[in-house]
Amino acid sequence: MIGSGSWRHSKWPDGSVAGWANKLIGDVAWSRGRWTAAAFDEVGLTEFLRANLDAEAVTRRKVLTNYRFMLESADVTVDGELQPPNYAQRWYIDAVQLFWDRRFFDGDLPPGGNARALEDIFFDKQIHKLLNCDEAQARVFVRTAAREYLPKILASRVDQIQTLRDAGAIAA
């Protein structure tokens, strides 16, 4: 789900850095096509992190504090309470495009990717769960984002990769 990068020492089967966040959304928060409030309250998050994050207590507390701050900053929660999603906000489109950027830079999207390829990888990774929306709403985000992303933004990503390769900053 979350394209947080990978780490060879990760304890998660997919090597992800934030495997706990994937599990939180995919296995705990997501229920019947939406997020459950209990997954994001302090007690729920604390219990989840204790069971799923191999870390010292002080580190788990920092992760909890940072995650709750992020949720509040994005208006996902207000005063610790899960809010109904506001699908009119621009960040949903930006989030879809950011996901595609990550997939492109990781080599999972080809430079000549088309709208179908973008849509397929989005749904294959179940990103709609991260956006707290059903697949129908997610399809609206994906198609709107693709109209902006193709071909201009994707082409600029291809140029960025080539510039980095030419400078020897990344492997050819």
BAMAR-13490 format. One record per residue (C-alpha): residue in three letters; z, y, x. Coordinates in steps of 0.1 Angstrom, whole numbers, plus 2048, in hexadecimal, padded with zeros to 3 digits. Each point is the difference from the previous one (the first is absolute). Last residue first. Layout:
<recs>
ALAZYX/...
</recs>
This chain:
<recs>
ALA7668298DD/ALA824802808/ILE8128207F8/ALA806821813/GLY7E27FA816/ALA7F28227F7/ASP7E17F07F1/ARG8167E87EC/LEU81581D7F2/THR7E18147F7/GLN7F17E07EF/ILE81F7FB7EC/GLN8018247F4/ASP7DB7FF7F7/VAL8067E17EA/ARG81D8127F0/SER7E981E7F9/ALA7E77E87EF/LEU81C7F27EA/ILE8098237F5/LYS7DC80B7F8/PRO7F17E07F0/LEU8137F87EC/TYR82480B800/GLU7FD81A7E5/ARG7EF7EA7E6/ALA8167E380C/ALA8208137F7/THR7F58047DC/ARG7F67DC7FE/VAL8207F4810/PHE8168167EA/VAL7EF7F57E0/ARG8027DC80B/ALA825805806/GLN80580A7DC/ALA7EF7E07F4/GLU8137EB81A/ASP82280B7F4/CYS81381B812/ASN81F804816/LEU7EB80D81D/LEU80D7E5818/LYS7F87E67E5/HIS7DC80D7FE/ILE7FD7F7825/GLN7FC7DC7F7/LYS7F17F8823/ASP7E27EF7EF/PHE7FE81D7E8/PHE7FB81B81A/ILE7EA7E9816/ASP7E97FA7E2/GLU7FE8247F6/LEU7F680C822/ALA7E77E4804/ARG7F18087DE/ALA7FD825808/ASN7ED7F9820/GLY80A7FA824/GLY7E680881B/PRO81B80581B/PRO80F7DE7F7/LEU8237FF7F0/ASP81B7E980F/GLY7FC80E823/ASP82480D803/PHE7F2824800/PHE7ED7F87E0/ARG81D7F07EE/ARG81781D809/ASP7E68197F4/TRP7FC7EC7E0/PHE8258027F9/LEU7FF825807/GLN7E48047E7/VAL8147EE7E5/ALA81F815808/ASP7EB8207FE/ILE7F47F67DD/TYR8247F97F5/TRP80C820811/ARG7EC8167E8/GLN8197FE7E4/ALA7F27F97DD/TYR80E7DD801/ASN82480C7FA/PRO8157E1804/PRO81F7FD7EB/GLN81F809815/LEU8187E7811/GLU82380F802/GLY811808821/ASP8048257F8/VAL7DB8017F9/THR7EC7E280B/VAL7DB7FC806/ASP800826804/ALA7EE7FB822/SER81D811812/GLU8197EB7EC/LEU7EF7DF80A/MET7FD80B824/PHE82580A801/ARG8097DE7F1/TYR7EC7EF81B/ASN81081581C/THR8247F97F3/LEU7FA7DB7FC/VAL7EF7FD822/LYS81D813810/ARG8197E97EE/ARG7EE7E180C/THR80180E823/VAL8268067FD/ALA8057DD7F3/GLU7EE7F081D/ALA7DE7F27F9/ASP7ED7E27F1/LEU7F48107E0/ASN7FC7E97E2/ALA8227F87F2/ARG81381F80A/LEU7E18157F7/PHE7FE7F27DD/GLU8258047FA/THR7FF82580B/LEU7E08067EC/GLY80F7F27E0/VAL821813804/GLU7EF821809/ASP7E87FF7E3/PHE7DC7F7808/ALA7FC7DC7F5/ALA8158067E1/ALA7E68187F2/THR7E67E57FC/TRP7DD80880C/ARG7E27F97E9/GLY7E87E57F5/ARG8197E77F2/SER81680281E/TRP7FA810822/ALA82080B810/VAL80D7E080F/ASP7E37E980C/GLY7E3817807/ILE812821805/LEU81E7F4814/LYS7ED7E5811/ASN7E681880D/ALA81B81880B/TRP8127E4813/GLY7E07F8812/ALA80082380F/VAL7F47F9823/SER7E87E57F5/GLY7FA7E0814/ASP7F27EE7E1/PRO81C7E6801/TRP81C81B803/LYS8177FC81E/SER7EC81A813/HIS7FF7FB826/ARG7DA804802/TRP8028207EC/SER7E880A7E4/GLY7F681F7EE/SER80F8107E1/GLY7E37F57E9/ILE8167F97E2/MET7F37E37EC/
</recs>
